[in-house]
Amino acid sequence: MEGGIDAVKIQPLARQLKLSRTSFYWFFADREALLGALIDSWEQRTTDPLIKATQDYADSAAEAMLNVLACFLSDMFDSKLEFAVRSWALQDDKVTERVKDADERRLSALREMLIRWGQREQDADIRARTIYLTQIGYISMRAQEDMETRLQRIPTYVEIYTGHTAEPRELARFRARVESLTSQNP
């Protein structure tokens, strides 16, 4: 979505894809159908992986949190698309509703994960919001930090987010996982 949602037009897209305009309509009935598919793709590339990460196997609360952080640090969670859709939501009430719904589903998944690992409901809610709003802040601010710097901060994030310290073996598995996920998606 380079150029924002206003740049999503059928004629330029058809040209970019080397399709005739009429061929484009084999795939989408109109621009609204294209935009609907785009918002569906956003959910599949952001919300679904995050929810899955909250449900992935873990031996501890710290490792469960590391699963979530691995999702955010890898390309499993499409941060660029997240930024674009949030920008689009500022202009479109329907998209705003989809973003709000996704936000609630994501927060709920984080909250439920924390409750499964022994957090009281209110604490889980506050921690889930802290986790989520920090990540959305990284995206919204387009924070630029090298991977090594971010990885060095992970143990502290885990402790803040869960109240538990990640074991060295958990951090080693996490680092290996992030490296494998980011090398698969350069």
Buried (B, 14 or more C-beta within 10 A) or exposed (E): BEEEBEEBEBEEBBEEEEBEEEEBBEEBEEEEEBBBEBBEEBBEBBBBBBBBBBEBEBEBBBBBBBBBBBBBBBBBBBBEBBBBBBBBBEEBEEBBEBBEEBBEBBBBBBBBBBBBBEBEEEBBBBBBEBBBEBBBEBBBEEEEEEEEEBBEEBBEBBBBBBBBBBBEEBBEBBBEBBBEBBEEEE
